[in-house]
Every structure is written in C-alpha cells, then in structure tokens.
Amino acid sequence: MGFIKDIQESFQMHANRTFSVQMSAYMLNQFKFYGIKAPFRRELTKPLFDKYNLEIRDTFRSLVFDLYDLPYRELHMVAIEIFEKQFKKSYEKKDIHLIENLITINSWWDSVDFIAKNILGKYLQIYLEEIPEIISRFSEAENLWLNRSTIIFQLGYKEKTDEQLLFKQCLIHKNSKEFFIQKAIGWALREYGKTNPDAVLNFVETNTLKPLSKREAIRNLI
C-alpha cells in the first residue's frame, strides 16, 4: 500500500536516535520507536492522510492491522488514530471484534487508554444494549487490558456516566494486584468525582480499595 510505504519512509527519514532510546525506556522497552513525538508525528502524517484519503477510506479495516503488524510504536498509534477517525460516525455492531483486537494486540497503557475512552467508549454510546454483554465478557477475560477497559471506558461521559456500572467494575477488580488495574480504578473514580464528588467520596469511604486506588480516587476531593 502506498500509504504504509510513504509513512515508513517519512518516519525513518525523521527518526531521532536519542528520543528513540528515551521513548523505548519510558515504555519499559516494550516496543521499538523511531523517536518521533506525538505532535511531530501528527504533523508528518497530516499530508499523507490528505494524499491517501481514498486509500485509507476504502481499506482502513485492513490498513489498521497492517500497521499494527509492524514493530514501531509510532505506526501503532497512527493505526489507532486512523481507526478512531474512520469509525467515529460509522460503527457497525460487529466492529466490537476489531476493537477487542485493538485492545489485546500490542497492548500497553498508551494505546489501551486511548482505545478504551475514544473508541470503545464511543462505540458503547451508540450500542447501549451491548454494554452488559461486552463489559461482562471483557471484565471476566484473563487479559488485564480488557479488564482495565471496562473500568475506564466511561472517561469523559460526565453526567452520562452509569454510576452503578462504574462502581460495580471497581468492586469486581478492587482486589487486583495489577498496578494498571489499581491505577485505573483510582483514575475512573477521580474523573467521575469531577461530576459527582459526593458519590465518589461515599463509595471510597464505604468500600475497601487498594491504597493506590483510594489515593488516586480522592486526590482532588479532599
């Protein structure tokens, strides 16, 4: 595909060895990096999005995962941004399987947090009737990133947050020893606390959460 060839050439041309080492270390050496930070990455991709607009539009379901198959993290993030932009107004119910793959392939907090909020969260606002089955399935999965997604997918919902579901997911996973789960609980509660601080404080005070979760949840409330 012309888009993938051109974006690889562009990123290679602008690779920064110093940033590459730093970015890889920050992600605990989970991925290779060209060393291109997000603002510059978007600056480089914009003209390519314009040039290959038709190719992207017609092939994005396969294009996203072709990018995901490549080893560089910047390409994974481009794939996610393409997915979010192309699917935003045209989700089909079956697309949950693609979303699940996005979450479980090349998983780390940087990709999963964007996907959970901006992709899974938007999808479930369209297919409200799918929430019980999807959240239950993801919550019971032996994959911490699916678990984390069930806790944070309502970030940004504000007054539309299903408070009962949020608290339920926090309680289901409250005893997890996983850092990323404990952190997600605190983050989700803290964000909802901006909308309903009394409910969050009451929840934290009447339930036993891991210290990290509790500390993060009430950080801006007391």
Sequence and secondary structure as in RCSB ss.txt:
>XXXX:A:sequence
MGFIKDIQESFQMHANRTFSVQMSAYMLNQFKFYGIKAPFRRELTKPLFDKYNLEIRDTFRSLVFDLYDLPYREL
HMVAIEIFEKQFKKSYEKKDIHLIENLITINSWWDSVDFIAKNILGKYLQIYLEEIPEIISRFSEAENLWLNRST
IIFQLGYKEKTDEQLLFKQCLIHKNSKEFFIQKAIGWALREYGKTNPDAVLNFVETNTLKPLSKREAIRNLI
>XXXX:A:secstr
 HHHHHHHHHHHHT  HHHHHHHHHHTTT SB     HHHHHHHHHHHHHHTHHHHHHHHHHHHHHHHTSSBHHH
HHHHHHHHHHHHTTT  GGGHHHHHHHHHSS  HHHHHHHIIIIIHHHHHH GGGHHHHHHHHHHSS HHHHHHH
HHTTTT GGG  HHHHHHHHHHTTT   HHHHHHHHHHHHHHHTT HHHHHHHHHHS   HHHHHHHTTTT 
